[in-house]
Amino acid sequence: MASDRVAKIRELIDSAGSTYVSVNFIKKDGSLRQMTFNPADHNDIVGTGSEAAAKVDENIFRIRDNTKQAWRSFDARRVISMKVKGKVTEFNND
């Protein structure tokens, strides 16, 4: 069963439709990262030569970073905030 945080993030992404979503999160190394993505973008990255590993952790979201035009992932447990359709949702990171 998905945690409340995972469910909320999925809800926000689903509500975006094909509009851009911005997510701010803390990387494993402790640094802050911001990524922008379009949830409707399911294009493959040409030339990678490998497929993504099967999703094993419900906390990991795999998205296509609009800036880098590359597949990236973020951990729901490390999300600080998300912006969808101009509305910012902040997450408590206790």
N, C-alpha and C positions, 0 to 999 in steps of 0.2 A: 504494500500500500504506500502510495506517495505521501511524503510529509506535506504539511500545510504550505511550507515555503515552495516546494517543488510544484504543488498544485497551483499556487498563486502565480508563479512564473509562467507556467504553461497557459494559464488563463490570460495573462497579459500578452503573451506572444500570440495566442489565438485571436485575441481582440484586435490586434494590429492589422490583421488581414495581409494586405500587400504593402502596407506603409512601413517605413523604417522604424526600427527599435534600437535604442541606445542602452547599453548595459555597462555599469561600472562595477568592478569587482576586484578582489585582492588575489593576486597570483600566488602560487605556492611559495615563491621566494619572498613574499611579503610586499611586493611592489603593487602599485595601483595600475589597473589597465581599464581602458574604455574601448568598447567595440560598437560598431554600428552594423546592423544587418537587416535584411528584408526577409521575413519569415517565408515568403512565397518563393524565394530564390532557391531552387533545387538543382541548379546547373552543376555539372561536373567540372572539375578543374582539369584542363587538358594537360597531359604530359606527366602526371604524378606517377603513373605506372602501378599504383596499388589501391586497393579498396580499403575502406575504413574497417577497423575491427568491430566486431559485434558489440552492441551497447550492453554493458554489464552493470552499470551503476546508474540508477534512476536520477541521481543528483547531477549527472554530467549532461550538459546540453551542447550539442554539436551544431554549429552554425557556420555560414559562409560570411566572413568578415568583408564588408563592403569596401573598406579602405585598401586592404591587402589583396582582395580577390582570392582569398585562400580559406580553406576550411580551418576553423578554430573551435575550441571548446571552452566552456566555463563551468565551474562548479556552483550549483545553486546555494550551497552552504557558505560561499564566499561573496555572494552578490551584495553590494552596498545599495545600489539603486538601479531602477530601470525607467526609461522615458518612452512612453507610447502615446502617440497622437497628442503631444504637447503636455501630457500629464506625467509628473514624476511620482514614482512609488518608491519609498525608502524602506529598507529592510534593517531590522535590528540584528546586529552581529555580536551578541554577547558571548 
